């Protein structure tokens, strides 16, 4: 069994940066990107039911996305390239409502971002291209997905690109004010 990952707290409650133990030698490296027993020791465990994998070109921005009724916890990592990954607390009534945190995830730093339910997620590719993989603890439901404007001034994310490549859906996403009633409610 590998050593448990190192877990670093962020400025948002329960959003964590996870650094798995990486074993390197002349051949390359080995790591456990997930191990139920060692991750549980670090408080990073969910019953993961779905894995997703995306590839995107430079300056692509995906997000901000969340599911409202079928909320998802995500464990995000990058297997090729580099992204600026973001979590935003969108739980109505939360003490940290609209707070955000971001970190660089890359194929070189092996970091993962643990994003709990009730948080919107987005990322921007800062390398030539990037492949992002993430685990989810509930299934994707297109009818339940909500997009929030990536550049909402109420949130104020300091993205590393000024003119990102966006999907039509993300380009038309409402601000928090335009989708407030759909957001999940904070519960203790």
N, CA, C and O atoms as a DFTB+ gen file, in Angstrom:
752 C
 N C O
     1  1       0.847      -1.186       0.000
     2  2       0.000       0.000       0.000
     3  2       0.887       1.241       0.000
     4  3       1.866       1.311       0.743
     5  1       0.549       2.194      -0.814
     6  2       1.290       3.445      -0.899
     7  2       1.002       4.331       0.296
     8  3       0.057       4.113       1.054
     9  1       1.845       5.329       0.437
    10  2       1.631       6.326       1.481
    11  2       0.377       7.124       1.156
    12  3       0.056       7.312      -0.018
    13  1      -0.337       7.596       2.172
    14  2      -1.503       8.432       1.882
    15  2      -1.064       9.730       1.200
    16  3       0.060      10.190       1.399
    17  1      -1.938      10.305       0.408
    18  2      -1.591      11.564      -0.256
    19  2      -1.490      12.693       0.763
    20  3      -2.093      12.642       1.835
    21  1      -0.720      13.706       0.407
    22  2      -0.694      14.923       1.215
    23  2      -1.895      15.757       0.802
    24  3      -2.195      15.893      -0.384
    25  1      -2.569      16.306       1.783
    26  2      -3.769      17.096       1.510
    27  2      -3.550      18.509       2.038
    28  3      -3.142      18.710       3.182
    29  1      -3.831      19.480       1.177
    30  2      -3.656      20.889       1.531
    31  2      -5.022      21.574       1.487
    32  3      -5.769      21.424       0.520
    33  1      -5.329      22.299       2.506
    34  2      -6.586      23.051       2.547
    35  2      -6.457      24.281       1.650
    36  3      -5.363      24.805       1.441
    37  1      -7.574      24.719       1.136
    38  2      -7.622      25.944       0.338
    39  2      -8.398      26.981       1.148
    40  3      -8.737      26.739       2.306
    41  1      -8.672      28.111       0.552
    42  2      -9.443      29.147       1.233
    43  2     -10.929      28.839       1.320
    44  3     -11.680      29.597       1.935
    45  1     -11.366      27.739       0.715
    46  2     -12.779      27.360       0.760
    47  2     -12.947      26.077       1.563
    48  3     -12.134      25.161       1.441
    49  1     -13.992      26.002       2.381
    50  2     -14.195      24.804       3.196
    51  2     -14.387      23.563       2.326
    52  3     -15.184      23.557       1.388
    53  1     -13.643      22.524       2.656
    54  2     -13.762      21.203       2.046
    55  2     -13.243      21.108       0.618
    56  3     -13.267      20.018       0.046
    57  1     -12.774      22.197       0.016
    58  2     -12.086      22.123      -1.273
    59  2     -10.619      21.888      -0.944
    60  3      -9.999      22.678      -0.233
    61  1     -10.071      20.802      -1.464
    62  2      -8.734      20.373      -1.076
    63  2      -7.832      20.169      -2.286
    64  3      -8.292      19.779      -3.359
    65  1      -6.551      20.436      -2.102
    66  2      -5.544      20.072      -3.090
    67  2      -4.905      18.786      -2.585
    68  3      -4.412      18.720      -1.459
    69  1      -4.922      17.772      -3.431
    70  2      -4.433      16.445      -3.072
    71  2      -3.156      16.171      -3.856
    72  3      -3.125      16.304      -5.080
    73  1      -2.097      15.785      -3.133
    74  2      -0.837      15.432      -3.778
    75  2      -0.515      13.982      -3.468
    76  3      -0.056      13.669      -2.369
    77  1      -0.753      13.085      -4.434
    78  2      -0.439      11.683      -4.194
    79  2       1.070      11.467      -4.091
    80  3       1.854      12.249      -4.628
    81  1       1.466      10.409      -3.404
    82  2       2.876      10.038      -3.342
    83  2       3.312       9.599      -4.741
    84  3       2.665       8.757      -5.364
    85  1       4.410      10.172      -5.227
    86  2       4.941       9.853      -6.553
    87  2       6.300       9.196      -6.364
    88  3       7.171       9.739      -5.684
    89  1       6.477       8.036      -6.963
    90  2       7.728       7.284      -6.877
    91  2       8.420       7.369      -8.234
    92  3       7.899       6.896      -9.244
    93  1       9.619       7.987      -8.238
    94  2      10.350       8.218      -9.480
    95  2      11.656       7.426      -9.467
    96  3      12.271       7.226      -8.420
    97  1      12.052       6.993     -10.629
    98  2      13.378       6.413     -10.814
    99  2      13.779       6.627     -12.267
   100  3      13.105       7.358     -12.993
   101  1      14.845       6.013     -12.690
   102  2      15.361       6.212     -14.040
   103  2      14.401       5.798     -15.139
   104  3      14.559       6.226     -16.282
   105  1      13.422       4.986     -14.828
   106  2      12.449       4.540     -15.828
   107  2      11.293       5.509     -16.010
   108  3      10.631       5.511     -17.047
   109  1      11.054       6.337     -14.989
   110  2       9.906       7.243     -15.033
   111  2       9.312       7.415     -13.649
   112  3      10.028       7.727     -12.698
   113  1       7.996       7.212     -13.528
   114  2       7.341       7.391     -12.240
   115  2       6.193       6.411     -12.088
   116  3       5.739       5.795     -13.052
   117  1       5.735       6.283     -10.845
   118  2       4.535       5.518     -10.517
   119  2       3.802       6.277      -9.430
   120  3       4.427       6.828      -8.524
   121  1       2.463       6.310      -9.515
   122  2       1.653       6.880      -8.450
   123  2       0.292       6.207      -8.465
   124  3      -0.150       5.683      -9.488
   125  1      -0.351       6.231      -7.337
   126  2      -1.743       5.804      -7.261
   127  2      -2.592       7.061      -7.336
   128  3      -2.616       7.857      -6.398
   129  1      -3.292       7.240      -8.455
   130  2      -4.112       8.434      -8.604
   131  2      -5.333       8.363      -7.697
   132  3      -5.938       9.384      -7.370
   133  1      -5.687       7.158      -7.298
   134  2      -6.745       6.970      -6.316
   135  2      -6.583       5.607      -5.674
   136  3      -6.323       4.613      -6.351
   137  1      -6.739       5.573      -4.360
   138  2      -6.732       4.332      -3.597
   139  2      -7.708       4.560      -2.445
   140  3      -7.469       5.416      -1.593
   141  1      -8.782       3.816      -2.411
   142  2      -9.838       4.053      -1.417
   143  2      -9.312       4.080       0.005
   144  3      -9.703       4.945       0.789
   145  1      -8.437       3.152       0.354
   146  2      -7.984       3.087       1.747
   147  2      -7.043       4.232       2.113
   148  3      -7.205       4.835       3.174
   149  1      -6.061       4.548       1.260
   150  2      -5.150       5.636       1.618
   151  2      -5.806       7.004       1.475
   152  3      -5.512       7.906       2.259
   153  1      -6.686       7.178       0.497
   154  2      -7.376       8.453       0.362
   155  2      -8.347       8.667       1.527
   156  3      -8.509       9.797       1.989
   157  1      -8.985       7.617       2.002
   158  2      -9.910       7.737       3.139
   159  2      -9.185       8.229       4.379
   160  3      -9.738       9.013       5.151
   161  1      -7.953       7.778       4.578
   162  2      -7.145       8.235       5.714
   163  2      -6.978       9.753       5.657
   164  3      -6.911      10.417       6.691
   165  1      -6.913      10.289       4.457
   166  2      -6.720      11.727       4.270
   167  2      -8.036      12.495       4.175
   168  3      -8.026      13.712       3.989
   169  1      -9.161      11.805       4.300
   170  2     -10.459      12.469       4.243
   171  2     -10.943      12.758       2.842
   172  3     -11.841      13.580       2.657
   173  1     -10.367      12.097       1.844
   174  2     -10.726      12.330       0.449
   175  2     -11.288      11.026      -0.112
   176  3     -10.604      10.311      -0.845
   177  1     -12.511      10.729       0.230
   178  2     -13.098       9.487      -0.255
   179  2     -14.573       9.663      -0.503
   180  3     -15.289      10.262       0.299
   181  1     -15.007       9.148      -1.595
   182  2     -16.406       9.146      -1.993
   183  2     -16.657       7.838      -2.728
   184  3     -15.708       7.183      -3.159
   185  1     -17.887       7.457      -2.875
   186  2     -18.185       6.302      -3.735
   187  2     -18.238       6.760      -5.198
   188  3     -19.312       7.062      -5.717
   189  1     -17.084       6.809      -5.855
   190  2     -17.001       7.306      -7.224
   191  2     -17.772       6.385      -8.159
   192  3     -17.641       5.164      -8.081
   193  1     -18.584       6.975      -9.051
   194  2     -19.410       6.177      -9.953
   195  2     -19.143       6.484     -11.432
   196  3     -19.606       5.748     -12.303
   197  1     -18.412       7.547     -11.722
   198  2     -18.201       7.926     -13.121
   199  2     -16.841       8.593     -13.254
   200  3     -16.465       9.413     -12.418
   201  1     -16.102       8.244     -14.304
   202  2     -14.844       8.907     -14.647
   203  2     -15.045       9.635     -15.976
   204  3     -15.645       9.089     -16.902
   205  1     -14.546      10.859     -16.066
   206  2     -14.638      11.660     -17.286
   207  2     -13.242      12.029     -17.756
   208  3     -12.308      12.110     -16.958
   209  1     -13.106      12.256     -19.071
   210  2     -11.808      12.578     -19.656
   211  2     -12.065      13.568     -20.788
   212  3     -12.868      13.299     -21.682
   213  1     -11.383      14.717     -20.749
   214  2     -11.526      15.691     -21.831
   215  2     -10.155      16.111     -22.340
   216  3      -9.166      16.067     -21.608
   217  1     -10.111      16.516     -23.592
   218  2      -8.910      17.099     -24.185
   219  2      -9.316      18.449     -24.737
   220  3     -10.368      18.581     -25.362
   221  1      -8.484      19.451     -24.509
   222  2      -8.798      20.814     -24.946
   223  2      -7.527      21.511     -25.391
   224  3      -6.431      21.205     -24.922
   225  1      -7.697      22.463     -26.315
   226  2      -6.574      23.249     -26.797
   227  2      -6.309      24.472     -25.934
   228  3      -7.081      24.806     -25.035
   229  1      -5.192      25.130     -26.235
   230  2      -4.769      26.315     -25.488
   231  2      -5.881      27.357     -25.410
   232  3      -6.576      27.615     -26.393
   233  1      -6.037      27.945     -24.239
   234  2      -6.988      29.025     -23.943
   235  2      -8.443      28.560     -23.908
   236  3      -9.345      29.386     -23.768
   237  1      -8.687      27.258     -24.032
   238  2     -10.049      26.759     -23.861
   239  2     -10.440      26.905     -22.403
   240  3      -9.679      26.544     -21.506
   241  1     -11.631      27.436     -22.173
   242  2     -12.166      27.557     -20.822
   243  2     -13.470      26.770     -20.783
   244  3     -14.389      27.027     -21.561
   245  1     -13.537      25.813     -19.874
   246  2     -14.747      25.007     -19.685
   247  2     -15.304      25.340     -18.313
   248  3     -14.627      25.171     -17.299
   249  1     -16.541      25.813     -18.288
   250  2     -17.157      26.129     -17.009
   251  2     -17.687      27.552     -17.022
   252  3     -17.561      28.307     -17.986
   253  1     -18.248      27.839     -15.963
   254  2     -18.405      27.169     -14.663
   255  2     -19.634      26.265     -14.707
   256  3     -20.700      26.697     -15.145
   257  1     -19.501      25.024     -14.261
   258  2     -20.575      24.043     -14.342
   259  2     -20.853      23.403     -12.990
   260  3     -19.964      23.274     -12.148
   261  1     -22.107      23.005     -12.801
   262  2     -22.502      22.179     -11.664
   263  2     -23.845      21.544     -11.971
   264  3     -24.565      21.980     -12.870
   265  1     -24.168      20.519     -11.220
   266  2     -25.508      19.938     -11.252
   267  2     -26.187      20.367      -9.964
   268  3     -25.561      20.390      -8.904
   269  1     -27.467      20.707     -10.054
   270  2     -28.162      21.296      -8.907
   271  2     -28.876      20.268      -8.030
   272  3     -28.702      20.281      -6.812
   273  1     -29.670      19.384      -8.618
   274  2     -30.391      18.383      -7.808
   275  2     -29.519      17.155      -7.567
   276  3     -29.460      16.641      -6.449
   277  1     -28.852      16.691      -8.600
   278  2     -27.946      15.540      -8.492
   279  2     -26.528      16.071      -8.380
   280  3     -25.717      15.911      -9.293
   281  1     -26.238      16.703      -7.253
   282  2     -24.938      17.333      -7.067
   283  2     -23.818      16.297      -7.122
   284  3     -24.007      15.126      -6.792
   285  1     -22.653      16.766      -7.550
   286  2     -21.499      15.890      -7.701
   287  2     -20.296      16.419      -6.936
   288  3     -20.000      17.614      -6.965
   289  1     -19.609      15.515      -6.251
   290  2     -18.257      15.774      -5.772
   291  2     -17.335      15.329      -6.898
   292  3     -17.601      14.326      -7.560
   293  1     -16.244      16.073      -7.122
   294  2     -15.308      15.737      -8.192
   295  2     -13.878      15.676      -7.652
   296  3     -13.505      16.420      -6.745
   297  1     -13.108      14.789      -8.222
   298  2     -11.672      14.707      -7.967
   299  2     -11.003      14.859      -9.330
   300  3     -11.050      13.950     -10.159
   301  1     -10.376      16.021      -9.553
   302  2      -9.897      16.432     -10.876
   303  2      -8.383      16.336     -10.939
   304  3      -7.685      16.730     -10.004
   305  1      -7.875      15.803     -12.060
   306  2      -6.428      15.762     -12.285
   307  2      -6.128      15.953     -13.757
   308  3      -7.001      15.768     -14.606
   309  1      -4.891      16.326     -14.062
   310  2      -4.445      16.545     -15.425
   311  2      -3.409      15.480     -15.760
   312  3      -2.457      15.274     -15.007
   313  1      -3.595      14.803     -16.895
   314  2      -2.649      13.771     -17.309
   315  2      -1.759      14.224     -18.464
   316  3      -0.770      13.562     -18.779
   317  1      -2.097      15.329     -19.086
   318  2      -1.254      15.909     -20.131
   319  2      -1.489      17.408     -20.155
   320  3      -2.629      17.868     -20.207
   321  1      -0.393      18.171     -20.118
   322  2      -0.512      19.621     -20.174
   323  2      -0.709      20.256     -18.813
   324  3      -0.302      19.718     -17.783
   325  1      -1.354      21.431     -18.839
   326  2      -1.486      22.239     -17.626
   327  2      -2.761      23.068     -17.714
   328  3      -3.069      23.641     -18.759
   329  1      -3.501      23.127     -16.607
   330  2      -4.715      23.937     -16.545
   331  2      -4.729      24.745     -15.255
   332  3      -4.077      24.401     -14.270
   333  1      -5.488      25.821     -15.295
   334  2      -5.839      26.564     -14.087
   335  2      -7.230      26.087     -13.727
   336  3      -8.188      26.348     -14.456
   337  1      -7.352      25.380     -12.593
   338  2      -8.598      24.737     -12.192
   339  2      -9.245      25.535     -11.070
   340  3      -8.558      26.004     -10.163
   341  1     -10.569      25.690     -11.130
   342  2     -11.279      26.592     -10.223
   343  2     -12.503      25.911      -9.613
   344  3     -13.217      25.163     -10.280
   345  1     -12.726      26.190      -8.331
   346  2     -13.956      25.802      -7.635
   347  2     -14.575      27.068      -7.043
   348  3     -13.872      27.919      -6.497
   349  1     -15.913      27.179      -7.160
   350  2     -16.646      28.349      -6.652
   351  2     -17.767      27.849      -5.744
   352  3     -18.543      26.977      -6.135
   353  1     -17.852      28.394      -4.546
   354  2     -18.929      28.033      -3.626
   355  2     -20.202      28.735      -4.089
   356  3     -20.301      29.960      -4.024
   357  1     -21.175      27.953      -4.554
   358  2     -22.435      28.533      -5.036
   359  2     -23.618      28.056      -4.190
   360  3     -24.757      28.055      -4.656
   361  1     -23.346      27.656      -2.959
   362  2     -24.415      27.211      -2.052
   363  2     -25.054      28.436      -1.407
   364  3     -24.419      29.145      -0.627
   365  1     -26.325      28.676      -1.746
   366  2     -27.035      29.823      -1.164
   367  2     -27.010      29.717       0.353
   368  3     -27.325      28.663       0.905
   369  1     -26.641      30.791       1.028
   370  2     -26.598      30.824       2.484
   371  2     -25.271      30.387       3.078
   372  3     -25.102      30.437       4.297
   373  1     -24.339      29.965       2.263
   374  2     -23.028      29.542       2.763
   375  2     -22.229      30.756       3.229
   376  3     -22.298      31.812       2.599
   377  1     -21.474      30.626       4.317
   378  2     -20.614      31.736       4.757
   379  2     -19.567      32.127       3.707
   380  3     -19.075      33.255       3.716
   381  1     -19.225      31.201       2.805
   382  2     -18.233      31.513       1.781
   383  2     -18.868      31.612       0.381
   384  3     -18.196      31.397      -0.628
   385  1     -20.164      31.938       0.335
   386  2     -20.892      32.038      -0.935
   387  2     -20.161      32.957      -1.909
   388  3     -19.792      34.078      -1.559
   389  1     -19.958      32.483      -3.113
   390  2     -19.273      33.135      -4.223
   391  2     -17.764      33.243      -4.027
   392  3     -17.076      33.861      -4.840
   393  1     -17.249      32.649      -2.958
   394  2     -15.799      32.557      -2.813
   395  2     -15.266      31.560      -3.825
   396  3     -15.949      30.598      -4.177
   397  1     -14.055      31.786      -4.288
   398  2     -13.469      30.872      -5.262
   399  2     -12.020      30.599      -4.900
   400  3     -11.368      31.384      -4.212
   401  1     -11.541      29.468      -5.380
   402  2     -10.135      29.122      -5.236
   403  2      -9.688      28.497      -6.546
   404  3     -10.467      27.831      -7.228
   405  1      -8.442      28.715      -6.886
   406  2      -7.903      28.149      -8.108
   407  2      -6.486      27.674      -7.895
   408  3      -5.760      28.203      -7.053
   409  1      -6.095      26.674      -8.663
   410  2      -4.728      26.178      -8.601
   411  2      -4.343      25.585      -9.949
   412  3      -5.202      25.213     -10.749
   413  1      -3.048      25.504     -10.184
   414  2      -2.550      24.900     -11.406
   415  2      -2.446      23.394     -11.181
   416  3      -1.829      22.934     -10.220
   417  1      -3.062      22.642     -12.085
   418  2      -2.939      21.192     -12.123
   419  2      -2.179      20.856     -13.394
   420  3      -2.482      21.387     -14.463
   421  1      -1.193      19.977     -13.281
   422  2      -0.412      19.654     -14.473
   423  2       0.069      18.219     -14.451
   424  3       0.025      17.534     -13.430
   425  1       0.533      17.786     -15.623
   426  2       1.104      16.447     -15.733
   427  2       2.398      16.351     -14.931
   428  3       2.831      15.245     -14.608
   429  1       3.019      17.468     -14.606
   430  2       4.278      17.459     -13.863
   431  2       4.101      17.549     -12.356
   432  3       4.900      16.982     -11.610
   433  1       3.051      18.263     -11.883
   434  2       2.915      18.409     -10.426
   435  2       2.000      17.355      -9.809
   436  3       1.968      17.218      -8.586
   437  1       1.253      16.605     -10.624
   438  2       0.415      15.487     -10.182
   439  2      -0.681      15.888      -9.192
   440  3      -1.354      15.021      -8.634
   441  1      -0.862      17.158      -8.975
   442  2      -1.895      17.598      -8.025
   443  2      -3.285      17.254      -8.536
   444  3      -3.522      17.114      -9.736
   445  1      -4.203      17.123      -7.569
   446  2      -5.607      16.898      -7.875
   447  2      -6.412      17.895      -7.048
   448  3      -6.000      18.278      -5.953
   449  1      -7.548      18.308      -7.570
   450  2      -8.427      19.203      -6.827
   451  2      -9.683      18.432      -6.452
   452  3     -10.368      17.874      -7.309
   453  1      -9.971      18.412      -5.152
   454  2     -11.161      17.757      -4.610
   455  2     -12.218      18.835      -4.421
   456  3     -12.053      19.753      -3.618
   457  1     -13.317      18.707      -5.180
   458  2     -14.362      19.728      -5.194
   459  2     -15.658      19.101      -4.687
   460  3     -16.222      18.238      -5.360
   461  1     -16.141      19.517      -3.515
   462  2     -17.348      18.904      -2.961
   463  2     -18.629      19.379      -3.641
   464  3     -18.623      20.311      -4.446
   465  1     -19.704      18.723      -3.298
   466  2     -21.026      19.088      -3.802
   467  2     -21.344      20.529      -3.424
   468  3     -20.943      21.012      -2.365
   469  1     -22.069      21.205      -4.308
   470  2     -22.459      22.586      -4.050
   471  2     -21.460      23.611      -4.550
   472  3     -21.614      24.809      -4.310
   473  1     -20.428      23.137      -5.251
   474  2     -19.414      24.030      -5.798
   475  2     -19.422      23.917      -7.318
   476  3     -19.492      22.814      -7.860
   477  1     -19.350      25.058      -8.007
   478  2     -19.218      25.058      -9.455
   479  2     -17.758      24.805      -9.799
   480  3     -16.861      25.126      -9.019
   481  1     -17.527      24.224     -10.980
   482  2     -16.180      23.867     -11.404
   483  2     -15.913      24.402     -12.805
   484  3     -16.796      24.420     -13.663
   485  1     -14.689      24.830     -13.013
   486  2     -14.264      25.254     -14.338
   487  2     -12.754      25.186     -14.441
   488  3     -12.051      25.171     -13.430
   489  1     -12.262      25.144     -15.669
   490  2     -10.808      25.176     -15.857
   491  2     -10.470      25.843     -17.175
   492  3     -11.283      25.890     -18.098
   493  1      -9.247      26.358     -17.239
   494  2      -8.736      27.026     -18.428
   495  2      -7.392      26.398     -18.771
   496  3      -6.535      26.246     -17.900
   497  1      -7.205      26.032     -20.032
   498  2      -5.962      25.405     -20.479
   499  2      -4.897      26.477     -20.669
   500  3      -5.096      27.441     -21.408
   501  1      -3.756      26.297     -19.989
   502  2      -2.670      27.278     -20.093
   503  2      -1.452      26.717     -20.835
   504  3      -0.485      27.443     -21.065
   505  1      -1.488      25.449     -21.207
   506  2      -0.452      24.867     -22.054
   507  2      -0.992      24.786     -23.478
   508  3      -2.109      25.232     -23.741
   509  1      -0.214      24.223     -24.399
   510  2      -0.663      24.103     -25.790
   511  2      -1.960      23.300     -25.894
   512  3      -2.845      23.632     -26.683
   513  1      -2.060      22.245     -25.092
   514  2      -3.278      21.452     -24.973
   515  2      -3.236      20.773     -23.614
   516  3      -2.202      20.771     -22.945
   517  1      -4.357      20.198     -23.209
   518  2      -4.392      19.512     -21.914
   519  2      -5.445      18.419     -21.939
   520  3      -6.465      18.519     -22.621
   521  1      -5.167      17.380     -21.178
   522  2      -6.142      16.324     -20.943
   523  2      -6.466      16.309     -19.454
   524  3      -5.581      16.204     -18.605
   525  1      -7.755      16.415     -19.166
   526  2      -8.244      16.482     -17.797
   527  2      -9.090      15.240     -17.543
   528  3      -9.939      14.873     -18.355
   529  1      -8.843      14.600     -16.404
   530  2      -9.631      13.442     -16.000
   531  2     -10.200      13.736     -14.619
   532  3      -9.526      14.306     -13.761
   533  1     -11.456      13.335     -14.419
   534  2     -12.021      13.539     -13.091
   535  2     -13.051      12.481     -12.752
   536  3     -13.786      11.976     -13.600
   537  1     -13.062      12.174     -11.470
   538  2     -14.008      11.228     -10.903
   539  2     -15.205      12.007     -10.380
   540  3     -15.061      13.137      -9.916
   541  1     -16.395      11.399     -10.455
   542  2     -17.614      12.013      -9.941
   543  2     -18.329      11.005      -9.047
   544  3     -18.276       9.798      -9.286
   545  1     -18.999      11.515      -8.014
   546  2     -19.712      10.606      -7.106
   547  2     -21.202      10.505      -7.418
   548  3     -21.949       9.894      -6.654
   549  1     -21.647      11.098      -8.534
   550  2     -22.995      10.877      -9.047
   551  2     -22.920      10.998     -10.563
   552  3     -21.967      11.558     -11.104
   553  1     -23.920      10.474     -11.233
   554  2     -23.920      10.415     -12.683
   555  2     -24.256      11.766     -13.309
   556  3     -24.979      12.579     -12.734
   557  1     -23.713      11.977     -14.498
   558  2     -24.003      13.184     -15.253
   559  2     -25.467      13.182     -15.684
   560  3     -25.990      12.172     -16.157
   561  1     -26.112      14.325     -15.513
   562  2     -27.501      14.497     -15.917
   563  2     -27.591      15.829     -16.654
   564  3     -27.641      16.890     -16.032
   565  1     -27.611      15.765     -17.974
   566  2     -27.614      16.981     -18.801
   567  2     -28.748      17.927     -18.435
   568  3     -28.571      19.145     -18.454
   569  1     -29.911      17.378     -18.101
   570  2     -31.064      18.216     -17.773
   571  2     -30.911      18.931     -16.430
   572  3     -31.646      19.876     -16.144
   573  1     -29.964      18.486     -15.611
   574  2     -29.761      19.075     -14.289
   575  2     -28.548      20.009     -14.255
   576  3     -28.292      20.657     -13.240
   577  1     -27.806      20.080     -15.357
   578  2     -26.583      20.874     -15.358
   579  2     -26.891      22.360     -15.483
   580  3     -27.778      22.771     -16.232
   581  1     -26.144      23.145     -14.737
   582  2     -26.255      24.597     -14.762
   583  2     -24.890      25.171     -15.124
   584  3     -23.868      24.755     -14.579
   585  1     -24.882      26.113     -16.032
   586  2     -23.668      26.854     -16.368
   587  2     -23.801      28.260     -15.811
   588  3     -24.877      28.857     -15.847
   589  1     -22.708      28.774     -15.302
   590  2     -22.643      30.136     -14.762
   591  2     -21.567      30.878     -15.547
   592  3     -20.535      30.299     -15.888
   593  1     -21.799      32.135     -15.829
   594  2     -20.860      32.938     -16.621
   595  2     -19.455      32.882     -16.026
   596  3     -19.253      33.161     -14.845
   597  1     -18.512      32.525     -16.851
   598  2     -17.112      32.405     -16.441
   599  2     -16.536      33.732     -15.947
   600  3     -15.622      33.759     -15.123
   601  1     -17.088      34.831     -16.466
   602  2     -16.558      36.158     -16.149
   603  2     -17.513      36.973     -15.277
   604  3     -17.476      38.204     -15.301
   605  1     -18.360      36.301     -14.515
   606  2     -19.316      36.993     -13.642
   607  2     -18.546      37.917     -12.689
   608  3     -17.715      37.440     -11.917
   609  1     -18.807      39.224     -12.731
   610  2     -18.065      40.151     -11.872
   611  2     -18.338      39.950     -10.381
   612  3     -17.510      40.321      -9.550
   613  1     -19.495      39.364     -10.029
   614  2     -19.760      39.096      -8.613
   615  2     -18.818      38.040      -8.062
   616  3     -18.509      38.044      -6.871
   617  1     -18.361      37.138      -8.915
   618  2     -17.417      36.104      -8.478
   619  2     -15.991      36.624      -8.612
   620  3     -15.194      36.483      -7.685
   621  1     -15.662      37.218      -9.746
   622  2     -14.371      37.875      -9.932
   623  2     -13.173      36.946     -10.041
   624  3     -12.122      37.228      -9.465
   625  1     -13.311      35.853     -10.762
   626  2     -12.181      34.926     -10.930
   627  2     -11.099      35.593     -11.766
   628  3     -11.382      36.222     -12.786
   629  1      -9.864      35.446     -11.321
   630  2      -8.710      35.999     -12.018
   631  2      -8.173      34.926     -12.982
   632  3      -7.167      34.273     -12.702
   633  1      -8.859      34.760     -14.116
   634  2      -8.467      33.752     -15.102
   635  2      -7.161      34.161     -15.772
   636  3      -6.885      35.354     -15.901
   637  1      -6.350      33.192     -16.201
   638  2      -5.066      33.519     -16.837
   639  2      -5.166      33.869     -18.320
   640  3      -4.136      34.069     -18.965
   641  1      -6.370      33.949     -18.879
   642  2      -6.558      34.375     -20.274
   643  2      -7.664      35.428     -20.313
   644  3      -8.596      35.399     -19.510
   645  1      -7.544      36.347     -21.249
   646  2      -8.555      37.401     -21.370
   647  2      -9.637      37.062     -22.378
   648  3     -10.786      37.469     -22.211
   649  1      -9.286      36.322     -23.424
   650  2     -10.242      35.950     -24.463
   651  2     -10.213      34.441     -24.659
   652  3      -9.586      33.943     -25.595
   653  1     -10.896      33.710     -23.772
   654  2     -10.858      32.251     -23.854
   655  2     -11.715      31.715     -24.998
   656  3     -12.606      32.397     -25.504
   657  1     -11.425      30.483     -25.388
   658  2     -12.278      29.757     -26.326
   659  2     -13.391      29.120     -25.509
   660  3     -13.128      28.377     -24.563
   661  1     -14.642      29.413     -25.875
   662  2     -15.798      28.973     -25.106
   663  2     -16.763      28.185     -25.983
   664  3     -16.832      28.400     -27.193
   665  1     -17.504      27.278     -25.368
   666  2     -18.612      26.630     -26.067
   667  2     -19.747      27.645     -26.178
   668  3     -19.761      28.651     -25.468
   669  1     -20.698      27.377     -27.072
   670  2     -21.861      28.260     -27.191
   671  2     -22.612      28.332     -25.866
   672  3     -23.074      29.401     -25.465
   673  1     -22.734      27.190     -25.188
   674  2     -23.450      27.148     -23.907
   675  2     -22.750      28.023     -22.864
   676  3     -23.405      28.785     -22.153
   677  1     -21.425      27.913     -22.773
   678  2     -20.699      28.721     -21.786
   679  2     -20.718      30.201     -22.147
   680  3     -20.759      31.051     -21.257
   681  1     -20.690      30.514     -23.416
   682  2     -20.750      31.914     -23.856
   683  2     -22.083      32.555     -23.462
   684  3     -22.132      33.747     -23.160
   685  1     -23.165      31.767     -23.465
   686  2     -24.503      32.274     -23.148
   687  2     -24.901      32.072     -21.689
   688  3     -26.032      32.382     -21.315
   689  1     -24.000      31.562     -20.865
   690  2     -24.338      31.249     -19.471
   691  2     -24.729      32.509     -18.700
   692  3     -24.128      33.567     -18.888
   693  1     -25.737      32.394     -17.833
   694  2     -26.155      33.546     -17.031
   695  2     -25.181      33.841     -15.887
   696  3     -24.373      32.994     -15.504
   697  1     -25.276      35.036     -15.364
   698  2     -24.534      35.373     -14.154
   699  2     -25.242      34.734     -12.956
   700  3     -26.331      34.176     -13.091
   701  1     -24.624      34.823     -11.809
   702  2     -25.235      34.306     -10.572
   703  2     -26.605      34.933     -10.360
   704  3     -27.550      34.247      -9.971
   705  1     -26.716      36.219     -10.611
   706  2     -28.008      36.894     -10.422
   707  2     -29.094      36.276     -11.299
   708  3     -30.258      36.227     -10.901
   709  1     -28.723      35.808     -12.482
   710  2     -29.691      35.244     -13.405
   711  2     -30.080      33.801     -13.135
   712  3     -31.023      33.292     -13.742
   713  1     -29.368      33.132     -12.232
   714  2     -29.692      31.731     -11.941
   715  2     -29.741      31.440     -10.442
   716  3     -29.691      30.281     -10.030
   717  1     -29.840      32.489      -9.632
   718  2     -29.756      32.351      -8.173
   719  2     -30.730      31.322      -7.614
   720  3     -30.351      30.516      -6.764
   721  1     -31.972      31.334      -8.074
   722  2     -32.996      30.425      -7.523
   723  2     -32.707      28.956      -7.817
   724  3     -33.224      28.080      -7.125
   725  1     -31.899      28.676      -8.820
   726  2     -31.559      27.287      -9.157
   727  2     -30.431      26.736      -8.306
   728  3     -30.252      25.520      -8.252
   729  1     -29.671      27.582      -7.643
   730  2     -28.493      27.153      -6.895
   731  2     -28.868      26.299      -5.691
   732  3     -29.934      26.479      -5.104
   733  1     -27.988      25.367      -5.324
   734  2     -28.270      24.553      -4.130
   735  2     -28.218      25.405      -2.870
   736  3     -27.581      26.459      -2.845
   737  1     -28.887      24.944      -1.836
   738  2     -28.916      25.647      -0.554
   739  2     -27.875      25.047       0.370
   740  3     -27.705      23.829       0.421
   741  1     -27.182      25.903       1.099
   742  2     -26.183      25.458       2.072
   743  2     -26.868      24.746       3.225
   744  3     -27.895      25.204       3.725
   745  1     -26.297      23.628       3.645
   746  2     -26.814      22.933       4.829
   747  2     -25.633      22.533       5.701
   748  3     -24.559      22.204       5.197
   749  1     -25.838      22.564       6.996
   750  2     -24.750      22.241       7.922
   751  2     -24.592      20.762       8.069
   752  3     -23.723      20.304       8.811
